[in-house]
Amino acid sequence: MPGMLKPRRTRWRPGAYLRASWWMSSWLALRALAQAGLVVALARNLGPTDYGAYVAVLATASFFTPLAGMGVHAVVLREGSRRPEELPGLLWNAKRVWRVGALVFGALACATVLLVLRHRLGDSLTLDCAVIAMVCAEVASSSLTEIVTRRAQALQQTHAYGAVQAGLVLSRLAALGLFLALGDRSLSSWLGLYATCSAAYAWILARGIRRSGTGPIPGLQATALAQSGIPFAFASFAWRLQIEFNKPVLAMLGFAMVGILGVAQRVVDVAAIPLIAMQDALWPRVFSRSSPPRTLVRIALAIAGLAVCEGVLLYMLAPWLPRLLGTDFGGAVEVLRLLAWLPLLQLARNSGIIYLSATGRSSRLVLIYALGAVFVVVSTVWLVARQGLHGAILALYAGEIFMIALQWLVCRLPRTR
């Protein structure tokens, strides 16, 4: 009609996304510095063997972290991004799910660690108690932190998201300060202090949810929330298997190899902080837009270029590791160079998760990650038995490629109604 204004065509503008990524990167950089301090100080004070024992225990416990949260963190993010007004009720019910999950899977994690690693750790009641306390605190604190941070992420509150993420690592840094101050450089002493600070942080987060004063609201019951989170719990569990299962398997050959692999992987994780920040800032934007695939492809390609640059940088800086950690970690140079390109494949896999979730196919993640978990377990056991440390690295790449291929096949299938 004459005189009417034509609707203006909207364009995607990356400014807000880049600013969110920047602030998130800043917080995660603080977390990375704390993690780097932990790695350097612990590796130098514990040595490859005891540090490898700590890494093996932590890796085994981490299998149960996503199961303790029952995947509700992803539901909080997805539904909270679409309907922010429902976030208080979502968070309240997510805490109810977490309390049950942390109790059940914390106990399972303790049993698994003692069954798999106790004969390698030695016969010590003090160490056994420290291991149990550390495993329970790790499962509870990490799973609750994941839930709380996803609320902030859904609201695109990058400061709150980064502060909660960094806070957990800073609590472990406090444990490190006590460890160095007390002078008892034993493994059991470190595990006990780690457990104490992690449990204190989980208590603070739980009190924060309780003080919000919001109760459950109709339509968002805890049981339904847990059922919706099962696909995401499987996805996170399979991912944990993919990157951590090699450590308890390697522990059968010696904790020193676990220590070398753990150091190299931690360096890769720290270097990938900007990539993680950009991906985390991407999730709510993809979920809230009418054309998720187009937004996802645009940003994922840019992040891939950054991943390549970081791989080159890691390859060049690898020889500095023994200077920081000591000559006992000389083998970490080759391992770091081999792992330098892993974040690029992880980016592709994470992009597949976002795409399937945003296009209403998250239920298919259960099948994808169930098959992926089986593949990772079988390939890791087979390759480590034949090639040791190099086999563990090869299994990491094989697992990523297998998962990406499965996601691509699922994306090609028609949607089910």
N, C-alpha and C positions, 0 to 999 in steps of 0.2 A: 504494500500500500504506500502511496505517496506520503512523504513526511516521516515514515517510520525508519528508524535506524537499523541498518543491517547488523546481524549478530557478528561480533568480532571473532575472528578465528584465533584460538588460543595456541600459543607456542610453548614448547617445553623450554624453560630457562634453568640452566644448571647452577645459577649463582647460589641459591639457598642450599642446594645439595652439597656444593663444594664447601660452603661455610660450615655446614653441619659436619662434613667429613674432616675439615680442619680442626674443629674443636674436639671432635671425637679422637682424632689422631693425637692431639695434645694430651688428652687424659690418658690415652693408651700408651703414649710415649713415657709418661710418668710411671705407668705400670711396668713398661718394658725396662726402664732404668732399675726399678726395684727388683724385677726378675733377673736382670743381668747381675746386679749386686749379689743376689742369692746364689746364682750359679757360680760366680767367681769365688766368693767366700767359702761356699760349701765344698766346691771341688778342691780348693787349696787346703782346706782344713781336714776334710774327710779322706781325701785320696780317691783314686779310681774305684777301688773295691767297695768301700763303705758308701761312697757317693752312688755307685751303681746299684747297691742294695736299696738305698733310699729311692732311687728312680724306679726300680722294679716294683717296690711296694706301692709307690704313688701311681704308677701306670696301671697296676692291677686294680687298685681302688677306683681309678677313674672310669673303668668299664661300667660301674654301677651308679655313677653320678647322674647321667641322663635318665636312668631307670627310676631313681629316687624321686625325680621331679615328674615322672610319668609324661614327659613331653608337654606339660601344660604351659611352659614358657613360650612355646611357639604359638599356642592358641591365644594366650594373653596378647602377644604381639599382633597376630593377624586380626582378631576380633576387636582389640583395642584401637588399632589403626583405622578400622572402619566405623566403629561406634565408641568414641572416647568416653561417652557418658556411662558406659557399662564397666569401665575399668575398675572402679572401687570394688564392685561385687566380684569381678573376675579375680582380682588379687586376693580377696578374702577367701574365696573357695580354693584358689590355687594353693594357699597356705595350708588348708585342710588336707588337700591331696598330698602335699609335701610331707606333712607330719607322719602320715602312714607310710609313705614310700621311703622316707629316710630311715625309719625304724626297721622296715623289712629288708630293704636292700643294703642298709648299713651292716646288718647282721650277716647277710649273704656275702658281702664283700670281705668281712673279717674271716669268715670260714674259708673263702677261696684263697685269700692271701696266705693264711696259715697252712692250708693244704698244699699249695703249689710251691711256696718259698721257704717254709719253716726249716726244712732239712738243709737248705743252703745258708740260712741266717744263723744257725747254731742253736744249741739247747740252753736258753737263758730265759728265766721267768720274767726278769725285768724287761728284756727286749720284747718278749711276747706281749706284755701289757702295754708297752709303748706303741707297738705296731697296731694293736687293737684300738687304742685311743686315737691314734693318728688316722687310721682308716675311717672310723666313724665320724670324726670331725671333718675330714676331707669330703666325704659323701654328703654330709648335711650342709656344710657351709657353701660348697661350690654349687649344689643344686638350688639352694635358696637364693644365692646371689644371681643365678641365671634368671630366675623368675622375677625378681625385683627389678633387674636391669631392663627386662623386656617391657615392663610397664613404662619406664622412662623412654625407651626407644619408640614405643607406639605413639607417645605424645610428642616425639621428636625433640625431647629435652636432652640434648647431647651432654650438657654439663652434669646432670643427675646420672645419666647412663655411665659416663666416664668415671665419676666420683665413686659410684658403688663398685664398679669393676676394679678400679685402682685400690679401693679400700681393702679388699680382700688380700691383695698381694702385699700391701703395706702392713697388714696385720702379721703376715709371715715374715716381713722384714723386721718387725718388732721382735718376733721370736728369734730371728738371727742375732739381733743385738744382745738379747739375753744369753743366747748360746755362747757368743764370743766373750761376754762379760763374766760368765760363771767359770769359764776355763775348763769345763768338762767337755772335751771334744769327742765324746763317744756317740755312736749312732743312736742309742736309746735315749740319750739326753736330748738330742736334736728332735727326734720324733715326738717326745713328750711335750716339748715347748711348742712345736708346730701344732700339735693337737690343741693345746690350751688356747693359743691365740686364734686359731680358726674357729673353735667352738664359741669363743667370746664374740667374734664377729657375727656368727650366725644368730646368736642370742640378740644382739643389737638390731639386726634386720627384722627378726621376728617381733620384737617389741615395737619396732616402728610400724609394722602392719597392724598390730593390735591397737596402738594408740590412734590410728586413723579413725577409729570409732565406727567403721562401716561394717555391717553384717552382710551375710549372703542375701541376694535378691532373687526373686522368682525368675525361673528360666535359665539360671546359671548354676545349677546344682553341681556339687563336686564330682559326683559319679559321671555325669554327662561330660564334664570338663575333662576328666581323666580319659574317658573313651575317645574324645576328640584328639587328645594328645598322644595316643598310642602310636600313630604313624611317625610322628616327630621323635618320640622316644626311641623307636627302632632306628630311625635315621641317625640320631646322635650316638646311639649305642654302636651301630655299625661303623661310624666314623671313628669312634674311640678304639674299637678293635683294629681298625685299619692302621692307625698311627701308633698305637701303644702295645698291641698284642706281641710285637716282636721282642719287647723287653723281657717279659717273664719267660719267653721261649729262649732268648739269649742267656738268661740267668742260669739256665741249665748247663751252659758251657763256661760260665764265669761272670761274676759281677763287674769285672773290669771292662769287658766289652760293652756291657749295658751303660756304664758310666761314660764311655767315649761316645756312644751313639746318643745318649741323653744330652750331653753337652752340645753336640752338633745340631741336634733337633731343636734345642732351646734357642740357639743362635738364629736358626731359620725362623722360628716363631717370633722372636723379637724383631727381626728384620721385616717380617710380614705385617707388622702393626699397621702401617698405613693402608695396606690392602684390606685388612680386616675392618678397619674403620670405614673405608669407603663401601664395603659390602654391607656392613651393619646399617649405615645410613641409607643404603639403597632399599632395604626390605620394606619399610613403611611407605615409601614413595611408590614402589611398584604395586603394592597392595591397594593403594588409594586411587590409582589412576585407571582410566577407562581402557587404556591400551597398554597393559603391562609388558607384552613382549617387546614393543618398540623401545620403551624406556630402558628395559633390561639390556637389550643388545647395545644400545648407545653407550651406556656406562661400562658394561662389562668389557668392551673392546678397549676403552681407555685404561681400565684397571689392568688388563692383560699387558699393555705396553709397559706399565710401571713394574709389573712382575718380572718381565724380561730384564729390565734395567737392574732390579734388585738381585736377580740371579747372577748377573755379571759382577756386581759389586761383591757379593758373598764369595764368589770364586776367587777374586783378586785378594780379598782380605783374609782368607782362610789361614795362611801361614802365621798370622799373629796369635792364633789360639794358644800354642804352647808357651808363648811369652807371657800370657795372662794367667794361665792355669798351671804351668809347670811342664817339665819335659815328659812326665808320665802320660800326658795327654797328647803326645805327638801324633798318634794315630787319628786324632780328630780332624786333622787338616784334610786328608783324603776324603773322609766321611762327609765333611761339610761341603766340599766341592761336588760330591755326588748328589747331595741333597739340595743343592742351590736352586734347582729348577722345579722342585716339588710344588711350591706355591702356585705356579702357573696352572698345574693340573687341578689343584684344590680349588682354584677360582672357577674353573670350568664346572667342576662338580657342584659347588655351591650355587652357581648360576642355574644349574638344572633344578636344584631344590626350590629356588625362588620361583622359577617358571612353572613348575608343576603345582606349587602351592597357590600361586596367583591365578592359575587357569582352572582351579577346582579339581585337581587330580592328586591331591595330597594322599588320598587313600592308597594310591598305587605305590607310594614310598615304602609301604610295609613289604611288599613283594621284592622291590628293588633292593632294599637294604638287608632283607633276609638272605637273598642270594649272594649279596655282596659280603655279608658276614661269613657265610660258609666258605666263599672263595678266599677271603683273607686268611682265615684260620688254616685252611688246607695248604694254601700256597706258602704261608709263612713257615709252618712246621716243615714242609718239604724243602724249601730253599735254605732255611737256616741250618737244617741237618746236613746239607750238602756243601754250602758255601759260607756258613758262619755269619760274620758281620756283613759281608757283601750280600749274602742272601737276604738278610733282613732289609737292607736298602732296596734291593730289587723287588721284594714283596710289597714295599710301600708304593712304588711306581706301578706295579702290576695291579694292585688294588684300586688305585685311582683310575687307571685306564678302563678297568672292568666296569666300575661304577658309572663312568661317563658313557660308556657304550650302552649300558642298560637304560640309562636315562634317555638317551637319544632314541632307542627303540620304543620306549614307552611314549615319548612325545610324538612319534610317528603314528601311533595307534589312534583310532577315533575315540572321542569322548563317550563315556557311557552315561546314560541318563537314568 
